[in-house]
């Protein structure tokens, strides 16, 4: 079973633009590559393969405000034209976008997302725990999360115009690649 990849990106201008937090996010300019920061803190263009796929996770660490461990994470939605929607993923615990799980076997969600969710938590400096810890290590509550996953419910249309985020205006920090039949995710540094 293929696990989702986790892509850590930042905004090149350093401005997470909290005013746009509640609108639909569209990642555009997919034919371009994101920038990365080398060991000397100089921005350099990447010529390697940065690939997004439907169901992957994108994390913008600068969006962590302390409200919850998953507020900076978005699911990559189905590609529409030349853009990928970046769909909300919950705040205090993951919530699955209905557009993704309506075409998935619910029983496969744990196999696909447990390791990526744990990887997102492990990358946060303030926390070094797992998704199970969010459920107070209550095995029954944790299993219920996977057996009856929370679905992000839209509470009305997003306000305002979509936020068009150009891939070329992002910094690529790293990707934790999902691999078939692996218990952990491989860390691939963007500087290679």
C-alpha positions as CSV (number, residue, x, y, z in Angstrom):
1,X,0.0,0.0,0.0
2,X,1.4,3.4,-0.9
3,X,1.6,5.9,1.9
4,X,1.1,9.6,1.2
5,X,4.2,11.9,0.9
6,X,4.6,14.9,3.2
7,X,6.0,18.0,1.6
8,X,7.2,20.8,3.9
9,X,7.0,24.2,2.2
10,X,7.3,27.8,3.3
11,X,6.3,31.1,1.7
12,X,9.4,32.8,0.1
13,X,8.3,36.2,1.3
14,X,8.0,34.9,4.8
15,X,4.4,36.1,5.1
16,X,1.9,33.3,5.7
17,X,-0.9,35.8,5.0
18,X,-3.3,34.8,7.8
19,X,-6.1,36.9,6.2
20,X,-6.3,34.2,3.5
21,X,-6.5,31.3,5.9
22,X,-10.2,30.6,5.4
23,X,-10.4,30.9,1.7
24,X,-9.9,28.0,-0.8
25,X,-6.2,27.5,-1.5
26,X,-5.0,26.7,-5.0
27,X,-1.4,25.7,-5.7
28,X,-0.6,27.0,-9.2
29,X,2.4,27.1,-11.5
30,X,2.8,23.4,-11.1
31,X,5.2,23.3,-14.1
32,X,7.7,25.4,-12.1
33,X,9.9,24.2,-9.2
34,X,9.9,25.6,-5.7
35,X,13.0,27.2,-4.3
36,X,15.1,25.8,-1.5
37,X,17.5,27.2,1.0
38,X,21.0,25.8,0.7
39,X,23.3,25.3,3.7
40,X,24.6,28.8,3.1
41,X,21.1,30.3,3.3
42,X,21.1,31.3,-0.3
43,X,18.1,30.6,-2.4
44,X,18.8,28.3,-5.3
45,X,16.5,26.8,-7.9
46,X,15.9,23.1,-7.7
47,X,16.1,21.1,-10.9
48,X,15.2,17.8,-9.3
49,X,11.8,16.2,-9.1
50,X,9.4,17.9,-6.8
51,X,6.1,16.1,-7.5
52,X,2.8,16.4,-5.8
53,X,0.1,13.8,-6.0
54,X,-3.6,13.8,-4.9
55,X,-3.8,12.7,-1.3
56,X,-0.3,13.9,-0.4
57,X,0.1,16.3,2.6
58,X,1.6,19.8,2.4
59,X,2.8,21.5,5.6
60,X,3.6,25.2,6.0
61,X,5.4,25.3,9.4
62,X,5.0,29.1,9.6
63,X,1.2,28.6,9.9
64,X,1.6,26.9,13.3
65,X,0.1,29.4,15.8
66,X,-0.4,27.1,18.7
67,X,-4.1,26.4,18.1
68,X,-3.4,22.8,17.1
69,X,-0.8,20.5,15.7
70,X,-2.5,20.1,12.3
71,X,-3.4,23.7,11.5
72,X,-0.4,24.0,9.2
73,X,-1.2,20.9,7.2
74,X,-3.3,20.6,4.0
75,X,-4.3,17.7,1.9
76,X,-3.5,17.8,-1.8
77,X,-6.9,17.5,-3.5
78,X,-7.8,16.3,-7.0
79,X,-6.0,18.3,-9.7
80,X,-8.3,20.8,-11.5
81,X,-6.9,22.2,-14.7
82,X,-3.4,23.5,-13.8
83,X,-3.8,23.6,-10.1
84,X,-4.1,21.5,-7.0
85,X,-6.5,22.6,-4.3
86,X,-4.9,22.4,-0.8
87,X,-7.7,21.3,1.5
88,X,-8.0,21.9,5.2
89,X,-6.9,19.0,7.4
90,X,-8.2,19.9,10.8
91,X,-6.6,21.8,13.6
92,X,-6.3,19.8,16.8
93,X,-6.6,16.4,15.1
94,X,-6.7,15.4,11.4
95,X,-10.0,15.7,9.5
96,X,-10.3,14.1,6.1
97,X,-11.7,16.2,3.2
98,X,-14.8,14.5,1.9
99,X,-13.7,14.9,-1.7
100,X,-10.7,12.6,-1.0
101,X,-12.3,9.9,1.2
102,X,-15.5,9.5,-0.9
103,X,-13.4,7.6,-3.4
104,X,-11.3,5.7,-0.9
105,X,-11.7,2.5,1.0
106,X,-12.1,3.8,4.6
107,X,-10.3,0.7,5.9
108,X,-7.1,1.8,4.0
109,X,-6.8,5.3,5.6
110,X,-4.8,4.0,8.5
111,X,-2.3,2.3,6.2
112,X,-2.0,5.4,4.0
113,X,-1.9,8.2,6.6
114,X,-0.9,6.9,10.1
115,X,2.9,7.2,9.4
116,X,2.6,10.6,7.6
117,X,0.5,12.1,10.4
118,X,3.1,10.9,12.9
119,X,5.8,12.3,10.8
120,X,4.1,15.7,10.8
121,X,3.9,15.6,14.6
122,X,7.5,14.5,14.9
123,X,8.7,17.5,12.8
124,X,7.2,20.0,15.2
125,X,9.8,21.3,17.6
126,X,7.3,21.7,20.5
127,X,6.0,18.2,20.3
128,X,7.6,14.8,20.0
129,X,4.6,12.6,20.2
130,X,2.4,10.6,18.0
131,X,-1.2,10.8,16.8
132,X,-2.1,8.1,19.4
133,X,-0.9,10.5,22.1
134,X,-3.4,13.1,21.0
135,X,-6.1,10.5,22.0
136,X,-4.4,10.2,25.4
137,X,-3.1,6.8,24.3
138,X,-6.6,5.5,24.6
139,X,-6.6,2.5,22.3
140,X,-10.4,2.4,21.9
141,X,-10.6,6.1,21.0
142,X,-7.6,5.8,18.6
143,X,-9.2,2.9,16.8
144,X,-12.5,4.7,16.6
145,X,-10.7,7.6,14.9
146,X,-9.5,5.2,12.1
147,X,-12.7,3.2,11.9
148,X,-15.0,6.2,11.7
149,X,-12.7,9.0,10.5
150,X,-13.7,12.6,11.0
151,X,-14.7,14.3,7.8
152,X,-14.1,18.0,7.4
153,X,-17.4,19.5,6.9
154,X,-17.6,22.7,4.9
155,X,-19.5,25.3,6.9
156,X,-20.5,27.3,3.9
157,X,-18.5,28.5,0.9
158,X,-15.0,29.8,1.5
159,X,-15.1,33.6,1.7
160,X,-13.4,35.7,-0.9
161,X,-11.5,34.7,-4.0
162,X,-9.2,31.6,-3.9
163,X,-5.7,32.1,-2.7
164,X,-3.5,31.3,-5.6
165,X,-0.2,30.1,-4.3
166,X,2.5,29.8,-6.9
167,X,4.8,26.8,-6.4
168,X,7.6,29.0,-7.6
169,X,7.0,31.4,-4.7
170,X,7.4,28.7,-2.2
171,X,10.5,27.4,-0.5
172,X,10.9,23.6,-0.4
173,X,12.2,22.5,3.0
174,X,12.0,18.7,2.5
175,X,9.8,15.9,1.5
176,X,9.1,12.7,3.5
177,X,8.3,10.3,0.8
178,X,5.6,7.7,1.2
179,X,6.9,4.2,0.3
180,X,5.0,1.0,-0.3
181,X,5.1,-1.5,2.6
182,X,7.3,0.5,4.9
183,X,6.6,1.3,8.5
184,X,8.4,4.7,8.4
185,X,8.8,7.5,5.9
186,X,12.1,8.2,4.2
187,X,13.5,11.7,4.8
188,X,14.7,13.2,1.5
189,X,16.5,16.4,2.0
190,X,15.6,19.1,-0.6
191,X,19.2,20.2,-0.8
192,X,20.3,17.1,-2.7
